[in-house]
C-alpha cells in the first residue's frame, strides 16, 4: 500500500517513481494507490484559473456577511480537494478572503449609514 511521502532526509524531492511510466517525480498520491505523475493519472495541472476566482468573489460578496455565501462558494473545494489539492486550497482561501471583505464592506456601510443618517 502506498501513501503520500513524509519529510525524510533519505528521499529527495521527486524521488518517488511513477507507477505507470516508471519516471521519477511522482506528484499525485491517490489514497490507497501507487504514486503517479498527474498526466499519467489522467489529471490536468493543479492550478486555479481566474474564472474560478471571479466565481468565488461574485457569489460571496453580494450575499453579504453570512456563512451561506461562503458555504455555497466552497462546493468546488470539496469536489477538488482529493485530486487537485493546491487548486482546492487556493480557491477556498479566496472564498474566505471574499467573506472577510464582504463583512468589512457591510459593516462599513452600516457604520456610514449610522453616521450620515438624519438625527431626530
C-alpha angles and dihedrals in degrees: 000000000000126000137183113280122263127211105282129158090217097061113062120209110283094015096124110101120227112251092217105043101014094231120138124253105056108187103178120072110184114197109267092000136100121270115265142172112264093243091049089053090052094251129132126227117304097237131118117238120217097247088067090055089051089052093049094052095040092053100042105038100053093048090059133216097339128113090231093081093045092049093047092047091048094065093096089054091062092046094050104035097094102043100024107031097161092048091047095049093046092049093047090049090055091047090057092043088053089049091052092047090048091053091049091049095049094044089048091049093052091046091053091047090052093050097045100036115114113263118230 
